[in-house]
Amino acid sequence: MYRLKYDPAAEAVHEAMPAIASEPLTLALGAACHDPVVATEPYGEDDGVVRMIVTDRAFAVLLVGHALKTLKVLQVTYLG
């Protein structure tokens, strides 16, 4: 299992989102902690390190640290 970390700005955006957008993103991040490659999509070139989660109302950019088993949320964008 991977440990989830947030950039402070990304965390603030996620916390400020309404539940209808925040809850699906939270569930997707939980799934990514179990298997980040299967639960996410490539961000640009598929290097297995920079990944993204896309939901109906938000997306997040993640940095996958395979050696230390960490996922860092670099950016969260609320689509409205």
N, C-alpha and C positions, 0 to 999 in steps of 0.2 A: 504494500500500500504506500502511496506517495503522500507526503505532507504538503498541505496547501499554505502558501504565503501570499500576501498581497502587497503591491505597491500602495502606499497610503492614498494616492489620488484615485486609484482604481477601486479601492475599498470604499472610499467616500461616495463614489458614483453608485456602486452596488447597494450600499446602505440607503441611499436617497431614492432609489427606484421604487415605484409602487409594487405591491405584492404580485400583481398579475404578470409583471415582468421579472421580478426578483426571484420568485420561487422556481420557475423552470431553469433559470441560470444556476441557482444553488444546487438543484438536483443534478444538472449536467456536470457541474464542478465536482460533485460527490462521485459521480460515475467516472470522471477523469482521474480521480485519486486511486481508483482501483486498476484502471488500464488506460493511461493517457493517449496511447496511439489509437486504440479502437474507439474511444469516446470523443475524440476530437478530429478536426480536419487540418490538413496542411495549411500553413500560412505562407503563401508564395511557394518557393521550392520545398519539396518534401524532404527536409533534413532530419525529421524526427525530434527536433529540438524546439523550434518555434511553431506552435500549434494554435488553433482557434476553436472556440465553441460558438456556434450560431444557434440562437433560438428565434422565435417569432418576433420578439420585441427587444432583443439585446444581442451583443456579441462580446466575447472576451478573447484577448490575446494572451497566450500562456508561454512561459519558458519552462521547458521540461529538463530537469536535472536528473538524468538517469543514474549517475554515480551515487548521488546522495539521496535519491528518491524524493525529490521536491518538485512541486509545481508552483511557479511564481506567476501570479496574475499581474501582467504588465499594464493592461488597459481594459477598461469596461466601457462600452458605448451603449447608451440607451437609445433605442430607435423610436420610441414613442408609442 
